[in-house]
Amino acid sequence: SFPGGRRDPADGDAVATALRETREELGVAVAATSVWGQLRTLPDQQGMTVAPVVANLGPLEALTLNPNPDEVEEVFTLPLAHLLREENQGYTHFRTASGYGYTLPVFLNGPHKVWGLTAIITELTLELLLPGRY
């Protein structure tokens, strides 16, 4: 999943929360000027509101990640070209006890499967960044 967490009282807004969480979880200081914007808010499974923030971190090769082992088990990245290949895209179908069904995107990458809220945010980002290609 992406860095994230609850807003602290000192956080001015969702962007400030996202920047703080990225610094705390990945050890990456992102300047507010690198933020491109915020996607629409989404509910998580616990009923909390998630406010995805999109920022440009620059070339991955130039980043030095220092993941917090108390919060991050593993870090991996997926190139846009990989995400855009149809063989790496899928969907998972769910059915609730009441019979209501819904479908969510899934992105495949070897041992990693990007699914749930992370896949939804990834899909929204791809639609925004690459209209007509995704």
Disulfide bonds with the S-S distance in Angstrom:
none
